[in-house]
């Protein structure tokens, strides 16, 4: 069988066992495989094998006019170019995912120049390429938004959606906890079938599926932005979960009542001081094991 026919049948995946062995015996077999593999990653959804064959044969025959020594470098360049184009194509179409680990925070800028501060153990997802038409971010965790004037987009969480226009607000979505606090401007909060408009200082809080009324917020931004977590009449279990996220530790609380309410705060940059801040008000003891495991007990 002619060399060109072998290559065409190989591109169409129609080689039988004998023909496959003949194809593998071609002197430029390895280079053909590399080139085809690279170009397939950047081909259009409808792949035309005849066009592919002509492209490959043209490249090879042109190179052969100069000698086989020129073929390998040319194929390498073609493969690198195809791979580079492929990487560019996919990276510009994929979503942007920003993740923070426990004890980590970060601030990013959205395509419209709005800024987002992401708290520990949180994830933010958005699509740069489609931002002009699909203006939304997906949040899992907690984030503080400073929206550029004139910009509008949706913050989507598993608990509810927040629609914004030139404002500053904080969204916190954890297990059975969903809270939105507006610090400037106004936001629309959609939870299940209900929609509520929050003005500056207003809050929307859902815990275990129940709406919790809160007093007017007087702070200019959330406390965690300044490396401090503040709680008012919050279950101790919630306080401990936040402590674990901020210090990347595990807390054994089986010997204490985690349903009791806690009012107070703890800092994010001094573990010993933070532990005292959450245990002394409740008359609790603590012990640190292996630097990242904490056991709580009653006095």
BELTA-V966547 format. One record per residue. PHI is phi in degrees with one decimal (none if undefined). Layout:
BEGIN
PHI ; PHI
END
This chain:
BEGIN
none ; -62.9 ; -57.5 ; -63.1 ; -67.5 ; -61.4 ; -65.1 ; -63.7 ; -65.7 ; -66.4 ; -63.0 ; -87.9 ; 59.0 ; -119.5 ; -72.5 ; -85.3 ; -59.7 ; -67.0 ; -68.1 ; -62.5 ; -63.8 ; -66.2 ; -63.8 ; -64.8 ; -82.3 ; -61.7 ; -66.2 ; -111.0 ; -54.6 ; -61.8 ; -68.9 ; -62.9 ; -64.7 ; -62.7 ; -65.0 ; -64.3 ; -62.0 ; -68.6 ; -70.8 ; -63.9 ; -70.8 ; -123.9 ; -79.6 ; -74.7 ; -56.3 ; -99.1 ; -98.5 ; -100.5 ; -67.2 ; -65.2 ; -64.1 ; -62.3 ; -61.6 ; -60.5 ; -63.2 ; -65.0 ; -65.7 ; -62.4 ; -61.1 ; -69.5 ; -65.3 ; -62.3 ; -65.9 ; -65.9 ; -63.2 ; -98.1 ; 130.0 ; -63.4 ; -63.5 ; -83.7 ; -66.4 ; -61.1 ; -60.4 ; -64.9 ; -65.1 ; -63.1 ; -63.5 ; -62.4 ; -65.6 ; -62.5 ; -63.2 ; -63.9 ; -65.5 ; -62.7 ; -63.2 ; -63.3 ; -62.1 ; -62.7 ; -60.7 ; -73.5 ; -69.5 ; -81.8 ; -105.7 ; -80.4 ; -69.1 ; -93.7 ; -116.1 ; -112.0 ; -122.2 ; -117.4 ; -89.4 ; -59.0 ; 66.0 ; -131.1 ; -131.4 ; -155.5 ; -125.9 ; -128.4 ; -117.1 ; -79.7 ; -57.2 ; -95.4 ; 79.2 ; -70.1 ; -110.3 ; -131.4 ; -98.9 ; -104.3 ; -77.1 ; -60.9 ; 52.1 ; -134.4 ; -136.8 ; -126.3 ; -129.4 ; -155.8 ; -116.5 ; -64.1 ; -62.7 ; -100.0 ; -60.5 ; -64.5 ; -110.9 ; -118.5 ; -94.9 ; -151.1 ; -124.9 ; -109.8 ; -117.5 ; -128.7 ; 128.9 ; -137.6 ; -151.2 ; -112.5 ; -107.5 ; -118.5 ; -87.1 ; -63.5 ; -59.4 ; 85.7 ; -94.2 ; -140.6 ; -163.8 ; -108.7 ; -106.3 ; -104.7 ; -124.9 ; -69.1 ; -95.8 ; -173.3 ; -120.7 ; -116.6 ; -107.0 ; -128.6 ; -151.9 ; 53.0 ; -153.1 ; -128.0 ; -158.1 ; -122.4 ; -122.3 ; -128.9 ; -129.2 ; -126.6 ; -9.9 ; -107.3 ; -135.6 ; -140.6 ; -138.7 ; -127.7 ; -124.0 ; -96.0 ; -104.6 ; -159.4 ; 77.1 ; -152.4 ; -138.6 ; -100.3 ; -114.4 ; -110.1 ; -129.7 ; 55.3 ; -102.5 ; -104.1 ; -127.5 ; -132.8 ; -96.9 ; -105.1 ; -98.3 ; -53.9 ; 95.6 ; -82.9 ; -131.5 ; -133.7 ; -132.0 ; -122.9 ; -125.7 ; 53.4 ; 80.4 ; -113.1 ; -75.3 ; -116.0 ; -74.7 ; -130.3 ; -72.5 ; -61.0 ; -79.3 ; -106.8 ; -74.8 ; -83.2 ; -159.6 ; -66.1 ; -62.1 ; -66.4 ; -60.8 ; -100.5 ; 60.1 ; -150.2 ; -105.9 ; -118.1 ; -134.8 ; -132.5 ; 51.1 ; -108.2 ; -59.4 ; -63.4 ; -60.2 ; -64.6 ; -61.8 ; -66.2 ; -61.6 ; -68.0 ; -61.0 ; -61.9 ; -68.3 ; -76.7 ; -115.9 ; 53.0 ; -130.1 ; -116.4 ; -119.9 ; -91.6 ; -119.7 ; -66.2 ; -101.1 ; -129.0 ; -87.5 ; -85.5 ; -88.0 ; -65.0 ; -85.7 ; -127.5 ; -126.2 ; 158.3 ; -151.8 ; -145.9 ; -84.3 ; -101.4 ; -123.2 ; -152.9 ; -62.9 ; -62.0 ; -63.2 ; -63.7 ; -62.8 ; -63.3 ; -65.2 ; -99.7 ; -100.1 ; -59.0 ; -61.6 ; -107.1 ; 55.9 ; -113.9 ; -106.5 ; -143.7 ; -137.7 ; -103.5 ; -119.4 ; 56.6 ; 68.9 ; -130.9 ; -129.4 ; -121.8 ; -114.2 ; -102.0 ; -151.8 ; -78.1 ; -71.3
END
